[in-house]
């Protein structure tokens, strides 16, 4: 199993899917992969931006359609939700692209924006702008971090097969032990 070949073959698809939900970690790893020459830096930025934009667009649309119902379920956080919605109403041009940089707002931010009825003609271009800035920044951080991580990745790639075999062996022994104990419990006591 060659990790480099897997990254080269499936890296962009993994980046697209991963950046739809989470983002920062997968984007940093995309930058590291670009540094290693496994992926193209500009394509990593574009794919991650597209994934982040699609994920936020879906959450925004869910927020427009079901946002108030969803947000009512967060009983303990109604004061924070109300404060965020006031901030969105006052500064949508800052909040829309900025929410992806705010800790804890990556998922809830687009829902709040949709529930706040920010028009799609305002949200879409700001979402695209925010996604491009975010993707460029985190990919660049991963790329720079790749210099530090590169020796470790090379070592990992060489030893990965050994670790996989060790994990499989440990898992097999644990499964045998579990089966043995289960069989012992089912035996009638005489």
C-alpha positions as CSV (number, residue, x, y, z in Angstrom):
1,X,0.0,0.0,0.0
2,X,1.6,3.2,-1.2
3,X,0.2,6.2,0.7
4,X,1.5,8.7,-1.9
5,X,-0.3,6.8,-4.7
6,X,-3.5,6.9,-2.7
7,X,-3.2,10.6,-2.1
8,X,-2.4,11.3,-5.7
9,X,-5.4,9.2,-6.9
10,X,-8.1,10.1,-4.4
11,X,-6.8,13.3,-2.8
12,X,-8.9,15.8,-4.6
13,X,-12.1,13.7,-4.0
14,X,-11.2,13.4,-0.3
15,X,-10.6,17.2,-0.1
16,X,-13.9,18.0,-1.7
17,X,-15.9,15.7,0.6
18,X,-13.9,16.6,3.7
19,X,-14.1,20.4,3.2
20,X,-17.9,20.2,2.9
21,X,-18.2,19.4,6.6
22,X,-15.1,20.1,8.6
23,X,-12.5,21.8,6.6
24,X,-9.4,23.1,8.4
25,X,-7.7,19.8,9.0
26,X,-8.4,18.4,5.6
27,X,-7.3,21.7,4.0
28,X,-4.0,21.7,6.0
29,X,-3.4,18.2,4.8
30,X,-4.1,19.2,1.2
31,X,-1.5,21.9,1.6
32,X,1.0,19.4,3.0
33,X,0.2,17.1,0.0
34,X,0.8,20.0,-2.4
35,X,4.1,20.6,-0.7
36,X,5.1,17.0,-1.2
37,X,4.2,17.3,-4.9
38,X,1.4,14.8,-4.7
39,X,-1.3,17.4,-5.5
40,X,-1.3,20.8,-7.2
41,X,-1.5,23.8,-4.9
42,X,-4.0,25.8,-7.1
43,X,-6.2,22.7,-7.5
44,X,-6.2,22.1,-3.8
45,X,-7.3,25.7,-3.2
46,X,-10.1,25.4,-5.8
47,X,-11.3,22.0,-4.7
48,X,-11.3,23.0,-1.0
49,X,-13.0,26.3,-1.7
50,X,-15.7,24.5,-3.8
51,X,-16.3,21.9,-1.1
52,X,-16.5,24.6,1.6
53,X,-18.8,26.7,-0.5
54,X,-21.1,23.8,-1.3
55,X,-21.3,22.7,2.3
56,X,-22.1,26.3,3.4
57,X,-24.6,26.8,0.6
58,X,-26.5,23.6,1.7
59,X,-26.5,24.7,5.3
60,X,-27.6,28.2,4.3
61,X,-30.5,26.8,2.3
62,X,-31.5,24.5,5.2
63,X,-31.4,27.6,7.5
64,X,-33.7,29.6,5.1
65,X,-36.1,26.7,5.0
66,X,-36.0,25.1,8.5
67,X,-33.7,27.5,10.4
68,X,-36.1,28.8,13.1
69,X,-37.3,25.3,13.9
70,X,-33.7,23.9,14.1
71,X,-32.5,26.9,16.2
72,X,-35.3,26.6,18.7
73,X,-33.9,23.2,19.7
74,X,-30.8,24.8,21.1
75,X,-32.6,26.0,24.3
76,X,-29.4,26.7,26.3
77,X,-28.0,28.9,23.5
78,X,-30.9,31.2,22.6
79,X,-29.2,34.3,23.9
80,X,-26.1,33.5,21.8
81,X,-28.2,32.8,18.7
82,X,-30.1,36.1,19.2
83,X,-26.8,38.0,19.6
84,X,-25.4,36.3,16.4
85,X,-28.5,37.1,14.4
86,X,-28.3,40.8,15.5
87,X,-24.7,40.8,14.3
88,X,-25.7,39.2,11.0
89,X,-28.4,41.9,10.5
90,X,-26.0,44.7,11.2
91,X,-22.9,43.4,9.4
92,X,-23.8,40.7,6.8
93,X,-20.9,41.7,4.6
94,X,-18.5,40.8,7.4
95,X,-20.3,38.0,9.0
96,X,-20.9,35.9,5.9
97,X,-17.3,35.5,4.8
98,X,-16.0,35.7,8.4
99,X,-18.1,33.0,10.0
100,X,-15.9,30.3,8.5
101,X,-13.0,31.8,10.5
102,X,-14.9,32.0,13.8
103,X,-14.4,29.0,16.1
104,X,-17.7,27.2,16.6
105,X,-19.5,28.8,13.7
106,X,-18.3,26.6,10.9
107,X,-21.6,24.6,10.8
108,X,-24.0,26.8,12.7
109,X,-23.0,30.0,11.0
110,X,-24.5,29.3,7.6
111,X,-27.7,28.0,9.3
112,X,-27.9,31.3,11.3
113,X,-27.4,33.3,8.2
114,X,-30.1,31.4,6.3
115,X,-32.5,31.7,9.2
116,X,-31.7,35.5,9.4
117,X,-33.1,35.7,5.8
118,X,-29.9,37.2,4.3
119,X,-30.9,37.2,0.6
120,X,-29.2,34.6,-1.7
121,X,-27.9,37.4,-3.9
122,X,-25.9,38.7,-0.9
123,X,-25.0,35.3,0.5
124,X,-23.7,33.6,-2.6
125,X,-20.9,36.0,-3.7
126,X,-19.8,36.5,-0.1
127,X,-19.8,32.7,0.4
128,X,-17.6,32.3,-2.7
129,X,-15.2,35.1,-1.5
130,X,-15.0,33.7,2.0
131,X,-14.4,30.2,0.7
132,X,-11.6,31.3,-1.6
133,X,-9.8,33.3,1.1
134,X,-10.2,30.6,3.6
135,X,-9.0,27.8,1.2
136,X,-6.0,29.9,0.2
137,X,-5.0,30.7,3.7
138,X,-5.3,27.2,5.2
139,X,-3.8,25.5,2.1
140,X,-0.8,27.9,2.3
141,X,-0.5,27.1,6.0
142,X,-0.4,23.4,5.2
143,X,2.1,24.0,2.4
144,X,4.4,25.8,4.7
145,X,3.9,23.2,7.4
146,X,4.8,20.5,4.9
147,X,8.4,21.6,5.3
148,X,8.3,20.6,8.9
149,X,6.2,17.5,8.5
150,X,8.0,16.1,5.3
151,X,10.6,14.0,7.2
152,X,8.0,12.5,9.4
153,X,5.7,11.7,6.5
154,X,8.6,9.9,4.7
155,X,9.2,7.8,7.8
156,X,5.5,7.1,8.2
157,X,5.2,5.9,4.6
158,X,8.1,3.5,5.1
159,X,6.7,2.1,8.4
160,X,3.0,2.2,7.6
161,X,2.8,-1.4,6.4
162,X,4.4,-2.7,9.6
163,X,1.9,-0.7,11.7
164,X,-1.1,-1.9,9.7
165,X,0.0,-5.6,10.1
166,X,0.6,-5.0,13.8
167,X,-2.9,-3.4,14.2
168,X,-4.4,-6.3,12.3
169,X,-2.6,-8.9,14.5
170,X,-3.7,-7.1,17.7
171,X,-7.3,-6.9,16.4
172,X,-7.3,-10.6,15.5
173,X,-6.0,-11.6,18.9
174,X,-8.7,-9.4,20.6
175,X,-11.4,-10.9,18.4
176,X,-10.2,-14.5,19.3
177,X,-10.1,-13.6,23.0
178,X,-13.6,-12.1,22.8
179,X,-15.0,-15.2,21.0
180,X,-13.3,-17.5,23.6
181,X,-14.8,-15.6,26.5
182,X,-18.2,-15.5,25.0
183,X,-18.1,-19.3,24.3
184,X,-17.0,-19.8,28.0
185,X,-20.0,-17.9,29.2
186,X,-22.4,-19.9,27.1
187,X,-21.2,-23.3,28.4
188,X,-23.5,-24.8,30.9
189,X,-22.0,-25.0,34.4
190,X,-22.0,-28.6,35.7
